[in-house]
């Protein structure tokens, strides 16, 4: 595997991993936002019966009374606001300006409805997001409240919680997850590259060892072929020489045999002739053996009775037996079975 393919694979894996961490952080943000909305809604439900008696349905409101109430309830870390039916902010627990004031001139001017469930929303109610004066993101729950004697709700209660710490936490979590993920993938990539390199080197060494073994085997086979070729050449040359030498040896043997048959030859000369004829016979036998070695061996087997085989050998050697005045004792085996063998080769072996 090349470094380029390894880098591409690392980029793909890192991209998938970073997308996964982004999804996890997004899911956590969604769930925590839903939890914050639910918590703000519960606070609004508890504040509603406390603020309702202070609201005058004839619009003869007492702003300072409402402001004191929301300021008191806003000391628990939440920002409480009251809006009238004309879209004005009449009370704010963290009031920075003189109230009442049109909504467009307050920190709720960029109010964005937030959908965290499938429940239908109407008017300025339900969850929303806004940006406070200090730039912090605020999670707001808006709920209509009013006196029970009124024909319709005239006031809107808002409970907001600062999301700055939550967003900072999720941002740090995202960066930490990405950092850990990238370091982990980097270590996995480095270790994987080292492992692949080690495996590749081991495979290369194995291939090199196999190549060396095959090379040695080919060299040995080549040397063996050369040796056999040389031996075949030597055998063919020896066969030619043996065949050519047998003719002069036959002439020499014939000439000395004629001299040996003379009756007036001295005994000393006769012994020398016998010695020469013996050496000629020995050379002829050596040449015959050389021709047998050079000739391809072909074996033809057939069932043969050993008694018939011995009879053939004895008949061929009978002149030598008579000349040497030898006694041969032979026992015939009438019950012996035929044996599968090459008759001519066996006769030659017995004659030798």
C-alpha positions, 0 to 999 in steps of 0.5 A: 500500500502506497503512502498516497492511498494510506493518506486518502484512507486517513482523510476519509476516515477522519472526515467520517469521524469528524462528521460523527462527532459533529452529529453527537454534539448536535444531538446533545445540544438538541436534547439539552435545549429541549430539557432547558425549554421544558425547565423554563416552561415549568417555571412559567407554570409556577409563576403564572398563579403568582403574577395573575392577581397583579394583572388588571384586566382593565389595563390600569396596570401598575408597572412598578408592582409588576417590575418588583414581582419579576425582579424578585422571582428573577433572582434565581438565575432566570430572566423574567419578562412580561409583555402586554397585548400591544407588544410592549415589554412592561417588566423585566427582571434584568431591566437595563432601560426604562419600561414599558417599551416597544418590543422592537427596542428591547433585547427581544427584537430578534426573537426567533421561534424554536421548534423542539416538538411537534406541538402546534404554536400560536402567536407569541407563545412557545420556545424561542431564542434571542440575544441578550444585551451582553451578546449571550444566547438566551433560551426563552419560553413564552406563555400567555397569562391573564385574569380568569374574568377576562374574555381572552389572555392579554399578557405574555409571560416570558422565562429566559435562561442564559445558554452561554455556559452550555454553548461554551461547554458544547464547543469545548466538548466538540473540540476535545472530541475532534482532537482526541479523534484526530490523535487516535486516527493519527496513531492508528494510521501510524501503527497501521503504516508500520504494521503494513510496512513490517508485513510487506518487508516480511513478505518481500523477504519470503519472496526473496528466499523463495527466489534464492531457493528456486535459483539454486534448484535451477542451477543444480538442475542445469549442472545436472543436465550438463553432467548428463549431457557430457556423460551421454556424449562420452558414452556415444563416443565410447560406443563408437570407439568400441565398435571401431576397435572390435574389428581390428581386435577380431583380425588380431585374434584371427591371426594369432589363432592361426599361428597357435594352430601350428604344430612346430611352434615352440612351447614358450612362444605358444604360451605367449600366444595364449597370453596375447589371445587372453588379453584380446578376449579381455579387451573384447569383453570390455568393449562388449560391456561398453557397448551394453552400457551405451545401448538403451536398456529395453526389458521385455518380460514373459513367463519363462521356465527356469529349467529351460533357461538353465538348459540354454545356458549349459548348452552354450557353455558346454564347450567351455565345460568340456575344455575345463573338464568340469562336472556339472550336477543339475537337478530338474524341478518338475513342479516349478512355475514359470517366472515373468522375466526377460529371458535374454537379459537373464541368460546374459547375467548367468553367462557373466 
